[in-house]
Amino acid sequence: MDRKSQYVETFRLEAYEHLINIEDALLDMEETPDDPECIHRLFRAMHTIKGSGAMFGFDEIAGFAHHAETLLEKVREGTVPVTSALVDLIFLAKDQIEAMLDADKTGSDVDPDSCDKIVAKLHCLLPEPEVGTTSPFSDEIPDTSDDEDKETVYRIRFHPDPDMMLSGMDPVRILDELHDLGQCELTVHTGAVPPLESLQPNLIFLSWDIIMITDAGIDTVKDVFIFVEEGSDISIQTLDIESIREDSFRPRLGEILVDRGDASVNSVNEAVKMQKRVGEMLVESGEISTADVESALKEQKFLEKRKTLTDDESVRISSDKLDKLINLVGEMVVTQAHMSNLAEDHENSVFSMPVRQMERLTGDLRKFALDMRMLPAGTLFGRFRRLVRDLSSELGKEVELVVEGGQTELDKTILEKLHDPLVHLIRNSIDHSLEIPGEREQQNKPRKGTIRLTAVHRGARVDITAADDGIGIDLASVRAKALEKGLISEDDDPSEAELCDLLFTPGFSTARQVSGVSGRGVGMDVVKQGINVLGGTIGIESIRGQGTTFRLSLPLTLAIIEGLHIKVDDRDFVIPVSQVETCGELKGAAREKSDTQRTIRLKGELIPFIRLRDFFGIQGGAGTEEHMAAVQTGQYRIGIVVDEILGNIQTVIKPLDPLYRRAEGISGATVMGNGTVALIIDLPELIRCVKADKSKSSNKPITITDNIIRDSK
């Protein structure tokens, strides 16, 4: 990729980010139309798309964004009110810009009529131009090179009127307002505070020096002090932030003190000649106070830190490069495990110490590489605000989306693949569960229904819930539909959980009529398949009249996992450690009893178990000893009986060769430290097969060879 292509791709990525910001700002503005910050965020994002688009040759996008920006400028000035029609129109403009970006990337064409129609609608919302003024929708795009929103550094000295509090004003509120505008560093001066016996609590003897960086204009900063100007000594200076970006720039303490007016040039020069620290000498001479030096030092550090952040705040890395890094780290983990095995065979080897160090470094590298792929769940949950808004409006319902645990981090790949399942769940909740406002009021519920998305860490997994406060699931209708489809018989007495699980059956739907949203029975099975692919589980809890909750349990990452190494005969298997509760030996009377009942008592609870030897049809009888790992997957707690449990290992998940893709109960494979291949058990699939009574006793055993793993190089 040449340099020009890199710049174009960077613009495209940043433009998509700005479009996400536009959508978030629009939704916030719709909820709080009087909040000026929402309008400023919206305007800045559209303004940046316009300016950057013109710079990188996206003239059509820049021109279209210019029209939207002109309308938003009028909104910011207060001449155009925030209405639902305005919000809908800006949403259309945002979608059009996104379509234009997608078309440029794929080389397809965009319908020019759609642009013209949106531009005409934008024009209709503008106030009539005054006679003699130029139309705001001229085809020419003004030069934006000097109009970009830039951050400015302000030096503020605030000496409040001692009687300020007598008039009801509080200096703390002034300082809080400055903090709201940007990043601040404060230094308080206490030199004027009298002795305690003469201190008057209703007077102010403190003063402040503030260094602040903000994208707000100087008029906005001055407005903070508009009600306290009389009697106060207020100084606001603008510092040259561009000089901070120069490599040679390092603010000197003496220069800052002179620039602030705290010290004279001559006194600073004298201190330099005497080779003393400028601050110490000036304090000794009585020209400045210790607080003045402290304030200047804070300003110096603030500017130096700002220079570092400006020079190298972040680096963009393509997801492909990140995936290659994870693959290389995975190979390194396998190699390190092999080296550890070799070192164990030679206890007195000189390689023991280096191998242990390599093991520690590999673990740190693995953790750091995986952390680079982690993204907060809020980046996904935030996308559903628009879906909830549009769908509730289409169905005539009032719905609020509540997000909790948005800072919980998951692997980027899992977040991407989780999008479609959650979309199906949200659409079903709005269409099937949540009532229209009138019906909710009759049931003494709030007019507005609630969908709550929650994410929380549970060890090495993440639990995600999607809950609503609607009518819940009609289990009687589910049972009737299951009887109609032959999924259960009249004599069956399934539990509520088992009835809810039937909703994931392909083609199963209790909707009386098919709508444009749902009703064809092709949504919930897609959800189940999508969660299973991610190595997760999903369960349903519902209370009639109160709502429905979908509970998802997912691994943190799909690349490298902690596994429990188990063995049946000469075959190696791995179970994800995050799903293992406890391990133990199956012996004596418990083993004899379990052979007939297929259940075993564990910590006072009777749980079923599965023998992997029987499931996979591995020839030969069990040895004199057997072991069991108790696992929890979704709502099921079962035991996995094997010949040996060898301990924890780090496993790099490898996809199976296409010939083995349909092997039930297997989700992938991994290469062990000694070079052999182990199969990774898919616990939800294993349980599903056993529940469906698919006996594997007649099946041939899976032959584990090197070619069971797909060549991913």
Phi, psi and omega in degrees: 000125180283172185298321181297318179296324177298316180296319180296317179294322177298317177300317182298316179297316180293325179296319177298320178296318179294326178294323175296318178297322178298316180297315179298316181295322178296316180294321176294319181294325178294325179282322181231077184296344181269000181276110183293334182296324177298317180293320178297317178300317180296314181295316182298319181295315179293322179297320180292320177299318180296310183295314180291324179298317178294325182293324186257014172089010177269068188294322181294318178294318180298317180295318179294316179297329179299321178296314179295321180296322180299317178294318180295329176297320178292326176295318181295327179282345180092004180275343175240122183284159175276114179231169178296327178295320178295314181298315179300320182291319178292327174299317177299318179296318178298316179296325180292318178297320178297319177296323179293322176294316179297319181296321178295324182288322183268349181082012179272176183254152176251137180296114182294335180296325180295321176297315183296322180294318180293319179299320179296320179292321176300320181294326182293333181276349180281148174292155180297132179291148178289157180298132179091354179268159181274142178299136180291351181252036173292152184290341183281132178266123181294155178293126183252009185296328181256006185252005182292144175291119183241148175282143182234143176260127179244139171252118186240132174242119187238105175249094185290156174299128181306331182268014186303317185291340178292337179264009176091005180265147182236121181297335179297323178295324177298315180294323178296321179295322177295320177298325179293332182280334183178194181276131185232148168236123185248144170232127181261137178256124183246010185297334183270001181287123182283171175302157186302322183292337180251009181285129177256114188294341181268005178247157181253125179244001181266158172218163187226143166251131184232131170248124189225142173240130185203159174265005177283148179286167183295330178296322178295320179294318180296327181297335178299326185260012190298329183265359182235013183295320184292122178087349181258154176256107186236128178232127179235116179244143176263125178265154182278099182290335181298327180293338178292334183278351180283137184299328185277355187283126168214108184298128179267146183299317180298318180297320179295317180297320178293316182297327179281347181084012180279330183223157178269161179297319182298316182294324178293318179297322178297319179295322179294318181297324182279001178055040174250159174296129187303313183298316182297316183294318182293328176290319179297324181284348180083004181290324178227167180261168177298325179295325177297317179295317179301317179296317179294322178295321177297319178296319179300311180294323180298314182291322178296318178296320179296322179298317181296316180295322181291321183291320187207076183274323180201164180230132177273132178232132179293150181295330179297316179295322179294320178295321178295322177298316179297320178298318179294320177297322177298316177297324179294323178298317179296315180296318179297321178296322178296317179296322179296321178296319179294321180293326179294331179284346180230082188300323184265016183291147177291349181274354185300312181295311178300324180293320178296321177295320178297322179297317179294315181295321179296320177298318178295317180296319179299313181297317182294318180295321179291324178298328180295335181270354184280138176228146178293144181299336179299333177295332176272314183300325182297335181290340186275353179298317179294318179300313180297317181299309185291317184289320178295323177294320180296324183266002179071034180240160176249118187227137176244133176261123179247128182246130177230141180074030181296340180278352178296130187261142174226164176298140181305319181296319179295318179300318181296317182281347179276347185300306184296315177302319180291326176300315179299317181296317181293317179298318179295321179297315182291319185282314188264321191265312185285134183272166174287158186307319181297316180294324180293321179295324178295333179265014180060036175252158174299148179303324184267122176283163184233133168245125186244118175257127183228140175228136180209143178285137172229085183067235180270016180230169177236129176262127178239130178240141174236106188239147174229165179248043183269212187277347181081182183266132176276096184295332177295318178294322178297316180296317180297319180292322179294321176296319180298322181273357179077019180283334175223166178252171180298332183277346182288146178231071183291149177286172178298320180296320180291324176295319179296324179297334179296339179296340179273000179289134180304132178082003183273124177206140177259004180292135181284334178218151181274130178243179177287351182260314184198179176121355181265355178075024181243020181257309187289327177292328175294321177299312182298316180297318181296320179290321179297321179300327180278002182075024182249181177229158178220138177224160183237135171234133183214139174238121184302125179089349183244335177137180183228142178233127173258126181248120179249138175237123188228151173288156179293326183211157178255358188274303184226130182230159171276127183235157173260117183278118179235164185219138172232116187058237179254018184253137182261140176224162179226133173246134177303125183299328183299341181256001182267127178269311182202161179231153178191172181267138179260110187211168173062220184296326180298321181291318181295320180291323181292332181297332182262327186258346181058026174223161179212147181270124181231116180052044176083358181244136179272117182236147176284163177219163180235130173270117180298330179299317180286319184298315183267004176064039180282125186292156179097159180267164179291152179285188181290339179236142173228154179233157181227138172249119177276125184236153177239119178225113184064231181268002184255140175235116185223171176249143176247114183264128183222176179280318183220148170241114191262345178123182183276144176218157170270127184241137174260115186286126177245137177290152180280153172299147182307331180295336184252006186298329185269008178293118185285142178084005181237129180253345181174192180217167178212155178263126181281169181298332180270007177094351179280165182255135176240145178268140179266123184284132173265095187298314178301320179292322178301313180294320180299317180295318180293320179297325179281002178059045176266096182289133180257007185295334181267355181284154174281146179294150177285126178275117183270111178230171182298328184278007174289339179265132178293138177286112184257007182280000000 
